[in-house]
Amino acid sequence: MTTHRHRNFSMAPLWEFVLEGFRGGMETQALLFAVFLALYVMTIVGNLTMIVVITLDARLHSPMYFFLKNLSFLDLCYSSVFAPRALINFFSSSKVISSAACAAQLFFFSLLGTTEALLLAVMAYDRFMAICNPLHYPVTMCRTVCALLVLSSYCGGCLNSIVQTSLTFQLPFCSSNHIDHFFCDVLPLLRLACADTALNELVMSSTCGFILLGAMMGILTSYGYIAVTVLRMPSSSRRRKVFSTCGSHLIAVCLFYGTGFVMYGQPGAVESMEQGKVVSIFYTQVIPMLNPLIYSLRNQDVKDALKRLGQRRAAS
């Protein structure tokens, strides 16, 4: 339980915050600017490439690649919630963000992050149906069902985002408006509150824990059935292809869920805000950049589609 009482501060509503970002002089800020810019450019290029290739190549018009295209769109939006403002603030003297903009950033951060967690579980279910029930797969995973599964992921993300944002911004904040982070996250905002934040921390840990653990149970169950089915396959080449496809997804799951659980699933896992910032860089910038590389480098269908797209552009 964390209680914040600052008797010397007024509890007047704050209309703006200051994002303190990272400590260090001009050289450190320039280095961080270069790192963030490189990660953001690679994220945009990689995810836009995946979206374009899957859209243009008819051979990739299947449920698996429909979900992968939506994952690329989420990663593109997710990174864009943080990177542009962080890049500006590295060389800005004020680093001010309005209360409304801060709430919007927290809302979209929670929305997109939760949606991606649920979408990764949906992708595991899709692989389960394709490998374990191939005869029923075209009917079960029709276009309408796929669209509804993606929509349900967004609805779950929106619900969690509304709860987290409304609970956070109904707290009274002290006159100290300096957020010790490079974006508006729940944990650093709670540190500015002048009231007991135990309820907020309980709701955050329970909802994030429920989403992460619930989705992980679905993923583990799906891959448990997949593993049994794959081991019964007589063809070694088919087993390798299945493991390659599923391996890409498992790597993405481990990266995303691992950092999410460390940061939000267990209170006190991150000992300091500086450690929290490092972890935040990983799940806000590095993972969205890595996902298209993971799925393209380990997926022969995507590599073949990239070659066909390159040959088509060269011929034209």
Secondary structure as GFF3:
##gff-version 3
##sequence-region A 1 316
A	DSSP	beta_strand	16	19	.	.	.	ID=ss1
A	DSSP	alpha_helix	26	56	.	.	.	ID=ss2
A	DSSP	three_ten_helix	58	60	.	.	.	ID=ss3
A	DSSP	alpha_helix	63	89	.	.	.	ID=ss4
A	DSSP	beta_strand	96	98	.	.	.	ID=ss5
A	DSSP	alpha_helix	99	132	.	.	.	ID=ss6
A	DSSP	alpha_helix	137	140	.	.	.	ID=ss7
A	DSSP	alpha_helix	143	169	.	.	.	ID=ss8
A	DSSP	beta_strand	178	179	.	.	.	ID=ss9
A	DSSP	alpha_helix	186	190	.	.	.	ID=ss10
A	DSSP	alpha_helix	198	231	.	.	.	ID=ss11
A	DSSP	alpha_helix	236	260	.	.	.	ID=ss12
A	DSSP	pi_helix	261	265	.	.	.	ID=ss13
A	DSSP	alpha_helix	273	281	.	.	.	ID=ss14
A	DSSP	pi_helix	282	286	.	.	.	ID=ss15
A	DSSP	alpha_helix	287	297	.	.	.	ID=ss16
A	DSSP	alpha_helix	300	315	.	.	.	ID=ss17
###
